[in-house]
Amino acid sequence: MLKVTIEEQKGKKCGMEKFVSLKNVSKIYQMGEVKIRAVDGIDFDIAKGEFVVIVGPSGAGKTTVLNILGGMDTATTGQVLVDGKDIAKYTQKQLTGYRRDDIGFVFQFYNLVQNLTALENVELASQISKDPLDEKMVLLGTFFLFLPYEVASVGIACILLQAFSRHKLVKAIKNQTGAIFLYSFIGLEFVVSLLYSNWNGLGNTCLFVLIGLYGAYYRKSIKKNSFEVMCDLIVILSVFAAIYGLYQFNQISIANGRTFLEFHIFNSPTRRITSTFMNANIYAMIIDFVCVICMYRFVKNDNILCKIGYFMVALFNFFVLYLTGSRTALLPFVVIFPIFLYCVRWKKLFITSIVFELCVCGLVFLKPTLIPRISDMSTFASRIKIWKTAFLCISMYPFFGWGPQTYKKFYPLVNGHKAPHAHNIYIDSILSYGIIGTIILLAYIFVLNKEIFVSNTRKENPALFGMMMCFIAIVLIYGLLDCTLNIVATGTLCFIILNSACMYKEK
């Protein structure tokens, strides 16, 4: 005989509202002409906070009752009320949602995923999205980043519009880390750009809005499993971008009377490969990011063939990086390997990487021609002229600047050196946003980086923590000589990776 025993939890009181009610529940199995009553007229109630034990001899119907309550089976007759809803009347689709979102079930034979830890098996259910469309949109947005920036911008905007139409965006913004600083900064730059009729800056501010909103949507939608898929998608797309880059290099070589195998890199920006990106330096920064993502997936994947694949993709991208002629993009490689290896606690390889890079630096010192375009140092001289022009503007408008892309608007007014920006992310920030705007921006950066360190990312996924640290290092080093982050591809990719710590925040 089946017996239901209800024991109150410590500290709980009687008279609590019913949460689970089984009323005259029966389950009949048909075996040919024979009917088997596994459960016959069960009645019991469970209040919130109560601990329930179902006991009885083998064959009494314990498992059947639990399967019915857990949505694994359906009752032949009776009501099964859970939080006021009769799950006995649920369709198969409704039962699937019920099992996914509302029930935790430990089977007699536990059926764990073998390559996951006990904790990861428990977390697996929470990673299954209630709305898989969001995860698909994130992957689509990742695909857009590898298209020309006009297409990428429109594509990201369309994703945000569908999110807004489904009432997903406002809530996402409210839960965004540092939202008050981010959108205060964007609002300030919008007003300043309008005040000074800085239409390029206004367009750039719209880009900030796009990246900021997409970051909020990304935080709401991303799950640990879909994050890994996104990283693999970036790796795959980088291969196609690199192949297109090689095609460009071949066309440029032929047009200038050279062969592909000469590997001659021209100084002119119009004669350097950009792939699907607007500028060779922008593409080079993308490659830096991709190489770090390859390192991350190399560590996270246990399959030896996959590890070889990630290594080969990183090597292929590095070769194309060399062909871009971006000298600045080579600098981060001095630090990203040691940083990543230190974060994943590979101490021996960490020491080895430092020794190896010291040897490489020594080789470059002895033979500088290993660095592309090293013979042409005129670009560095021009950067000094640009910085002087930028400091002149900063002294004139120190508090709010003229909005994004101030340098482009300002240099003709003072007959300064022609350039699209100040070619230094630190100088350009103070120039464009002023002291006030820069302080607000730094406040947001501080809050975002604080989330990375206070979350459980470093403990639960040290490889992801290492990737984030490498991304920060790339931005800081690259920013010494260029401003390549104010583009939809580089800005969005960096932004979403640094926002991925949200997956490891304590609930």
Secondary structure as the mmCIF struct_conf table of DSSP 4:
data_model
#
loop_
_struct_conf.conf_type_id
_struct_conf.id
_struct_conf.beg_label_comp_id
_struct_conf.beg_label_asym_id
_struct_conf.beg_label_seq_id
_struct_conf.end_label_comp_id
_struct_conf.end_label_asym_id
_struct_conf.end_label_seq_id
STRN STRN1 LYS A 3 GLU A 8
HELX_LH_PP_P HELX_LH_PP_P1 GLN A 9 GLN A 9
TURN_TY1_P TURN_TY1_P1 LYS A 10 GLY A 11
BEND BEND1 CYS A 14 GLY A 15
HELX_LH_PP_P HELX_LH_PP_P2 MET A 16 GLU A 17
STRN STRN2 LYS A 18 MET A 31
TURN_TY1_P TURN_TY1_P2 GLY A 32 GLU A 33
STRN STRN3 VAL A 34 ALA A 47
TURN_TY1_P TURN_TY1_P3 LYS A 48 GLY A 49
STRN STRN4 GLU A 50 VAL A 55
BEND BEND2 PRO A 57 PRO A 57
TURN_TY1_P TURN_TY1_P4 SER A 58 GLY A 59
BEND BEND3 ALA A 60 GLY A 61
HELX_RH_AL_P HELX_RH_AL_P1 LYS A 62 LEU A 69
TURN_TY1_P TURN_TY1_P5 GLY A 70 GLY A 71
BEND BEND4 MET A 72 ASP A 73
BEND BEND5 THR A 76 THR A 76
STRN STRN5 THR A 77 VAL A 82
TURN_TY1_P TURN_TY1_P6 ASP A 83 GLY A 84
STRN STRN6 LYS A 85 ASP A 86
HELX_RH_3T_P HELX_RH_3T_P1 ILE A 87 LYS A 89
HELX_RH_AL_P HELX_RH_AL_P2 GLN A 92 ASP A 101
TURN_TY1_P TURN_TY1_P7 ASP A 102 ASP A 102
BEND BEND6 GLN A 108 PHE A 109
TURN_TY1_P TURN_TY1_P8 GLN A 114 ASN A 115
BEND BEND7 LEU A 116 LEU A 116
HELX_RH_AL_P HELX_RH_AL_P3 ALA A 118 GLN A 127
BEND BEND8 ILE A 128 ILE A 128
BEND BEND9 LYS A 130 LYS A 130
HELX_RH_AL_P HELX_RH_AL_P4 PRO A 132 PHE A 144
TURN_TY1_P TURN_TY1_P9 LEU A 145 PHE A 146
BEND BEND10 LEU A 147 LEU A 147
HELX_RH_AL_P HELX_RH_AL_P5 TYR A 149 SER A 165
TURN_TY1_P TURN_TY1_P10 ARG A 166 HIS A 167
HELX_RH_AL_P HELX_RH_AL_P6 LEU A 169 LYS A 174
TURN_TY1_P TURN_TY1_P11 ASN A 175 ASN A 175
BEND BEND11 GLN A 176 GLN A 176
TURN_TY1_P TURN_TY1_P12 THR A 177 GLY A 178
HELX_RH_AL_P HELX_RH_AL_P7 ALA A 179 LEU A 195
TURN_TY1_P TURN_TY1_P13 TYR A 196 SER A 197
HELX_RH_AL_P HELX_RH_AL_P8 TRP A 199 SER A 221
HELX_RH_AL_P HELX_RH_AL_P9 LYS A 224 ALA A 255
TURN_TY1_P TURN_TY1_P14 ASN A 256 GLY A 257
HELX_RH_3T_P HELX_RH_3T_P2 PHE A 260 GLU A 262
BEND BEND12 ASN A 267 SER A 268
HELX_RH_3T_P HELX_RH_3T_P3 PRO A 269 ARG A 271
BEND BEND13 ARG A 272 ARG A 272
TURN_TY1_P TURN_TY1_P15 SER A 275 THR A 276
BEND BEND14 PHE A 277 ASN A 279
HELX_RH_AL_P HELX_RH_AL_P10 ALA A 280 LYS A 300
HELX_RH_AL_P HELX_RH_AL_P11 ILE A 304 THR A 324
TURN_TY1_P TURN_TY1_P16 GLY A 325 GLY A 325
BEND BEND15 ARG A 327 ARG A 327
HELX_RH_3T_P HELX_RH_3T_P4 THR A 328 LEU A 330
TURN_TY1_P TURN_TY1_P17 LEU A 331 PRO A 332
HELX_RH_AL_P HELX_RH_AL_P12 PHE A 333 CYS A 343
TURN_TY1_P TURN_TY1_P18 VAL A 344 ARG A 345
HELX_RH_AL_P HELX_RH_AL_P13 LYS A 347 LEU A 366
HELX_RH_3T_P HELX_RH_3T_P5 PRO A 368 LEU A 370
BEND BEND16 ILE A 371 ILE A 371
TURN_TY1_P TURN_TY1_P19 PRO A 372 SER A 375
HELX_RH_AL_P HELX_RH_AL_P14 SER A 378 MET A 396
BEND BEND17 TYR A 397 TYR A 397
TURN_TY1_P TURN_TY1_P20 PRO A 398 TRP A 402
BEND BEND18 GLY A 403 GLY A 403
TURN_TY1_P TURN_TY1_P21 PRO A 404 GLN A 405
HELX_RH_AL_P HELX_RH_AL_P15 THR A 406 PHE A 410
HELX_RH_3T_P HELX_RH_3T_P6 TYR A 411 VAL A 414
TURN_TY1_P TURN_TY1_P22 ASN A 415 ASN A 415
BEND BEND19 PRO A 420 HIS A 421
BEND BEND20 HIS A 423 HIS A 423
HELX_RH_AL_P HELX_RH_AL_P16 ILE A 425 VAL A 454
BEND BEND21 SER A 455 ASN A 456
HELX_RH_AL_P HELX_RH_AL_P17 THR A 457 GLU A 460
HELX_RH_AL_P HELX_RH_AL_P18 PRO A 462 TYR A 478
TURN_TY1_P TURN_TY1_P23 GLY A 479 LEU A 481
BEND BEND22 LEU A 485 ILE A 487
HELX_RH_AL_P HELX_RH_AL_P19 VAL A 488 LEU A 498
HELX_RH_3T_P HELX_RH_3T_P7 ASN A 499 TYR A 504
#
